[in-house]
Amino acid sequence: KLPAWTHDAFKGMDMLNRIQSKVCDVALRSSENILLCAPTGAGKTNVAMLTMLNVLGQHRKIQADSDENQANNEDMYDLKSFKIVYVAPMKALVQEVVKNFSKRLAPYGVIVKELSGDSSLTLHQISETQVLVTTPEKWDIITRQGEGRAYTQLVKLVIIDEIHLLHDSRGPVLETLVSRVIRQVEATAEPVRLVGLSATLPNYGDVATFLR
């Protein structure tokens, strides 16, 4: 059963499907890294949403024992103290994710924006945004440049969609992104959660080990 404050993100849904129900506890109630391999259409996006709600839950200003049924609003969350990065391989997918999450996270006051080759954001716009949806190449450039550090240090969750592309020509970029997150966690001792979403993978054990 999902807590009442999470229901706004699942409007129009009566229940989670089997895969979502199976990983719900880990996704929503823990901060462990996750690799989810499931066929297309299995509802991996909703699992990503549960991990985002986990971050929101950690930044709720009202205590868990206060009125759980109170309507969500942006004043309930400390929206300046975290960022979430969603890495999607194609521009079309980036736009689709922005549209989906913008609508579903609006009741929480969360702003979702695209950050890709075609759409640059100013540092001010980035500071006002909680969820950045980007391509591997764009996030690689940002995390390599010093000027991104001011906000990359606020990142609490990195979701990598289609992580099976590690086998692809873009694999090295994804590898670099994951390694950079792990190095940052080791250097700062500030936890950053890694979530990989993938079609079915033969060597999921290796990828899971790589994602820690």
Secondary structure, 3 states (H helix, E strand, C coil): CCCHHHHHHHCCCCCCCHHHHHHHHHHHHCCCCEEEECCCCCCHHHHHHHHHHHHHHHCECCCCCCCCCCCCCHHHECCCCCEEEEECCCHHHHHHHHHHHHHHHHHHCCCEEEECCCCCCCHHHHHCCCEEEECHHHHHHHHHCHHHHHHHCCEEEEEECCHHHHHCCCHHHHHHHHHHHHHHHHHHCCCCEEEEEECCCCCHHHHHHHCC
